[in-house]
Amino acid sequence: MENEQKEIARLELREKTLSKLLVEARTVDMFVPLTGYPNGFAAVKVGMTEADVYAAYPKEAIKVGELGYLSVKLANSPFDHATYYLEDTKGGKKISHIIFRLERIYDGERQDLVKRISENLGKPLTIATGYHVWPARDKTDVLVTDKYSLMILAEGYRPAYWPQDKEYEALCKALAKNSCPSNGAK
């Protein structure tokens, strides 16, 4: 009985170790260089149209949310889905922001995602404790919203629940903006 318990403990430790190695291997190069877009999700970007989402992904991978957003599930990516939020414009429905969600097997900390993005985009601007922004070269900003999610949105916009007062104005000045939107992401 004692030998069986030792063997079970050894196998559980081995499984945990192998799981960590798998996660590490799948997240090493998880982003398209110099952008916040995860590999596998770079075909559709902020500012593109609803039609671009349907053109880029298999129809069966796309689900329409009740509020009109589009959620795309992809296999073989550390991110299990992307949600494309649409806004009505004169040119049709355009993507205002995108949220990418890591698979739940990535039981890391928020800092793990911050580290991976920083490896790709450099040091973030920190506007308050836990609120990091990476300005990207494509006129978008990348934000980590929790330990499983990142958001890409038009440069200068922020979620309504993010700090908006002095910290927000300081960020705008740091980004050399004359003015910033007053109420977060559209």
VOGU-3710 file (C-alpha; in Angstrom, 3 decimals, decimal comma):
1> meneqkeiar> 0,000/0,000/0,000  2,810/2,394/0,899  4,622/1,710/-2,383  1,431/2,374/-4,329  0,970/5,734/-2,585  4,568/6,691/-3,361  4,073/5,721/-7,009  0,848/7,746/-7,204  2,601/10,769/-5,682  5,504/10,375/-8,114
11> lelrektlsk> 3,141/10,163/-11,106  1,131/13,190/-9,931  4,323/15,234/-9,609  5,435/14,092/-13,072  2,050/15,046/-14,567  2,210/18,485/-12,952  5,768/19,012/-14,229  4,845/17,924/-17,767  1,769/20,170/-17,746  3,924/23,164/-16,821
21> llveartvdm> 6,398/22,316/-19,591  3,554/22,051/-22,119  2,189/25,439/-21,110  5,655/26,965/-21,365  6,241/25,466/-24,809  2,891/26,714/-26,123  3,392/30,257/-24,821  6,996/30,965/-25,819  6,161/32,745/-29,078  2,495/33,396/-28,546
31> fvpltgypng> 2,367/36,852/-30,187  2,963/38,214/-33,655  6,191/40,229/-33,317  5,737/43,850/-32,222  1,953/43,571/-31,883  -0,447/42,438/-29,191  -2,142/40,024/-31,577  -1,737/36,369/-30,615  -0,489/33,967/-33,281  -3,515/32,496/-35,010
41> faavkvgmte> -5,610/35,629/-34,447  -3,663/38,259/-36,388  -5,748/38,167/-39,574  -8,433/40,470/-38,162  -7,481/43,673/-36,396  -9,082/46,646/-34,678  -10,653/48,944/-37,289  -11,456/46,123/-39,718  -15,027/45,136/-40,579  -17,453/42,462/-39,501
51> advyaaypke> -17,084/40,948/-42,980  -13,332/40,556/-42,367  -14,064/38,282/-39,390  -16,276/36,042/-41,544  -13,661/36,010/-44,310  -10,807/35,050/-41,975  -12,303/32,215/-39,938  -14,389/29,114/-40,657  -18,091/29,858/-40,252  -18,491/27,081/-37,665
61> aikvgelgyl> -15,845/28,753/-35,453  -17,839/32,030/-35,232  -20,648/32,610/-32,749  -22,757/35,784/-32,689  -23,393/37,143/-29,188  -26,716/38,602/-28,082  -25,263/42,106/-28,135  -23,864/41,720/-31,651  -20,276/40,847/-30,862  -18,541/37,957/-32,642
71> svklanspfd> -16,712/35,258/-30,717  -14,225/33,032/-32,548  -12,888/29,743/-31,170  -9,644/28,364/-32,519  -7,886/25,107/-31,783  -4,132/24,781/-31,284  -3,625/28,222/-29,785  -2,864/29,226/-26,193  -5,847/31,565/-26,598  -9,057/29,588/-26,847
81> hatyyledtk> -11,131/32,404/-28,276  -11,263/36,003/-29,412  -14,256/38,279/-29,034  -14,629/41,038/-31,615  -16,725/44,009/-30,463  -18,397/45,946/-33,246  -19,526/49,539/-33,554  -21,742/51,050/-36,213  -19,931/53,483/-38,474  -20,777/55,155/-41,774
91> ggkkishiif> -18,766/52,420/-43,496  -20,634/49,587/-41,739  -19,823/47,655/-38,595  -16,176/48,009/-37,584  -14,203/46,343/-34,826  -13,735/48,743/-31,917  -11,835/46,359/-29,653  -10,937/42,707/-29,248  -10,580/40,557/-26,147  -8,423/37,434/-26,312
101> rleriydger> -8,916/34,744/-23,628  -6,273/32,226/-22,592  -7,302/28,636/-22,123  -8,073/27,844/-18,485  -5,228/25,327/-18,376  -2,924/28,332/-18,047  -3,225/28,653/-14,318  -0,633/31,361/-14,055  -0,766/34,796/-12,572  -1,642/38,078/-14,230
111> qdlvkrisen> 2,073/38,863/-14,230  2,724/35,867/-16,509  0,658/37,460/-19,281  2,232/40,852/-18,542  5,675/39,227/-18,907  4,820/37,623/-22,273  3,464/40,860/-23,723  6,456/42,805/-22,379  8,801/40,366/-24,115  7,077/41,313/-27,372
121> lgkpltiatg> 6,268/45,013/-26,932  8,697/46,219/-24,287  8,077/47,786/-20,919  4,465/48,842/-20,346  3,195/52,184/-19,165  1,672/51,609/-15,739  -1,151/54,034/-15,006  -2,101/52,546/-11,626  -1,193/49,407/-9,729  -2,144/46,494/-11,959
131> yhvwpardkt> -3,127/48,666/-14,953  -0,604/48,246/-17,769  -0,753/49,638/-21,311  1,528/48,809/-24,227  1,277/51,223/-27,164  1,747/49,155/-30,330  3,112/50,317/-33,679  -0,221/49,819/-35,432  -1,969/52,672/-33,542  -3,554/50,305/-31,037
141> dvlvtdkysl> -3,017/49,822/-27,333  -2,719/46,462/-25,599  -4,083/45,992/-22,070  -4,109/43,028/-19,694  -7,579/42,885/-18,139  -7,116/39,811/-15,919  -4,837/36,761/-15,703  -6,597/35,133/-18,652  -7,368/38,099/-20,901  -5,867/40,831/-22,959
151> milaegyrpa> -7,617/43,572/-24,871  -6,561/45,422/-27,997  -8,299/48,690/-28,746  -7,795/51,884/-30,681  -4,949/54,011/-29,401  -5,971/56,214/-26,470  -9,199/54,394/-25,567  -9,648/52,556/-22,272  -12,312/50,335/-20,733  -14,814/52,333/-18,683
161> ywpqdkeyea> -13,767/50,480/-15,502  -10,105/51,554/-15,791  -8,700/54,560/-13,915  -9,850/57,664/-15,755  -8,745/60,578/-13,613  -5,184/61,744/-12,968  -3,693/58,379/-13,938  -5,492/58,459/-17,273  -4,446/62,023/-18,027  -0,855/61,135/-17,083
171> lckalaknsc> -0,976/58,243/-19,552  -2,277/60,546/-22,285  0,576/62,946/-21,670  3,063/60,060/-21,626  1,735/58,989/-25,010  2,141/62,606/-26,229  -1,550/63,062/-26,923  -3,177/66,478/-26,958  -6,408/64,996/-25,638  -7,857/61,604/-24,882
181> psngak> -11,361/60,205/-25,089  -13,134/60,994/-21,825  -15,088/57,832/-21,128  -13,125/54,751/-22,125  -13,728/52,380/-24,989  -16,728/52,975/-27,165
//
